């Protein structure tokens, strides 16, 4: 047997294991768990960190103000040093649409050791504390919620006894690059953090989706959120780990009526979205980077390479094994494409998309070691290990 055939056999074995042994990550049926409405609805404060979000706020904030929630609820938007009139627009939208009460606050520049978004979240939670809420809904400024979304989140948390209930917002998929890259983003996230494992009692896997996180206020105190995660780039995963580390229960699944309205029309926009945090996901560890690159190549790039080389060179066995691995890969991607209502012919292109993610990850590491710091929405961090503001 040739070396390529052996490598391809390993790739096929890896896909067989991923198919059955990684929490059925490829399935898209993990939605809000069974729930019943409580006899008394707890109070909720919604915290929205926002930095230069005027372009999307008109499509998102009214959906929060219009929440059909039977209990007491209030929205706190934290204008994190915006220069585009985000705070003024938020007040105008509140006057125009009415609905839930809105308070707009400003935290000032974050001190050393804090990411901008988490500093803004800290300020918003501080404002909310005066209302003594039982739950906090942490949501991004680009997220639009269905009118009954808050009601369903609270009912799910109460029924299941969860300290965190989080939904992965359906990202915008409109441009050709969004169609190619965005569904794969959620697919890869689920592969790293299988949703079925997150909600299981006693499981160590922890993750959340920052666009929609319902957090029990008492648990925020116990887990010292956000102070305990103030350095985190990937703050949603860090929050979930802090909660689980404090003995709390976390649930994460896909959303039906929570949508991001932020556009990423060009490849460069998507590239920056991924590369700004990809190396942080690997804890800035060169060995993890090498392992990730090798793993992506083995799992996603070897199967199509084996098919092409096998067909061109007359290696029928290599081509056959490569085709089998590519078929399994394609089949696991189909449910995510259906969830995003995208054409199924995109599924065989997953190796190309994985190559893009591999390059984005390498670029993230290159930027880190060049010591350029990170910039996001006009805020620059000069330190080589600084983190971008995701607000």
Secondary structure, DSSP 8 states (H G I E B T S, - for coil): --HHHHHHHHHHHHHHHHHHHSTTTT-----S------SS---EEEEEEESS-HHHHHHHHHHHHT---SS-EEEEEEE-S-SS-HHHHHHHHHHHH--SEEEEE---S--TT--HHHHHHHHHHHHHHTT--SEEEEE-TTEEE-TTHHHHHHHHHHHHT-SEEEEEEE----SHHHHHHHHHHHHHHHHHS-HHHHTSTT-------TTEEEEEHHHHHHTTTTGGGTT-SSHHHHHHHHHHHTT--EEEEEEEEEEE-----SHHHHHHHHHHHHHHHTTT-HHHHHHHHHHHIIIIIHHHHHHHHHHHHT-HHHHHHHHHHHHHHHHHHHHHHHHTT--GGGGGGHHHHHHHHHHHHHHHHHHHHTT--EEETTEEE-STT------
